[in-house]
């Protein structure tokens, strides 16, 4: 079970997809957003949630004031959960939202999308089984396409070695919560 932690839709329960999805725990999400609140103004922000799963990270940002969410996941059961959660969050919030759900691979989305320059905040929570080399390549492509003020939050297994950040990306915060490591990245171009 996942729920919205705070904001206008606080305490709403979200649907979680069947299968291999590993939802970010409420505890980790709460700590993550507490830290982010000192770095970004959520009001009116555009958020990109990659490997979205239930979309809990992106929907949490909407609850806290973001106005646009693009959620990307290639898994069919994740898309079913994302659509259900889109209906839940849309009916709970009193403002118009721009929510786009994309069922495609993250790599394909990054390669085909010009919207990346408009993104304020990116969540990347890939399956822990995704090799670091593949993740690092994907992050390099993404960071090269983002606007200069974008903030990136990465969730990886605490057991994996810390990824090598691409040129132009600086890790400004790193926290470990049990078996989860969360990295906050800024662009330094």
HELIX and SHEET records of a PDB file:
HELIX    1   1 UNK A   26  UNK A   36  1                                  11    
HELIX    2   2 UNK A   56  UNK A   63  1                                   8    
HELIX    3   3 UNK A   76  UNK A   92  1                                  17    
HELIX    4   4 UNK A  106  UNK A  112  1                                   7    
HELIX    5   5 UNK A  115  UNK A  118  5                                   4    
HELIX    6   6 UNK A  132  UNK A  145  1                                  14    
SHEET    1   A 2 UNK A   2  UNK A   3  0                                        
SHEET    2   A 2 UNK A  13  UNK A  14 -1                                        
SHEET    1   B 7 UNK A  98  UNK A 102  0                                        
SHEET    2   B 7 UNK A  68  UNK A  72  1                                        
SHEET    3   B 7 UNK A  46  UNK A  50  1                                        
SHEET    4   B 7 UNK A 121  UNK A 124  1                                        
SHEET    5   B 7 UNK A 151  UNK A 157  1                                        
SHEET    6   B 7 UNK A 180  UNK A 187 -1                                        
SHEET    7   B 7 UNK A 169  UNK A 177 -1                                        
END                                                                             
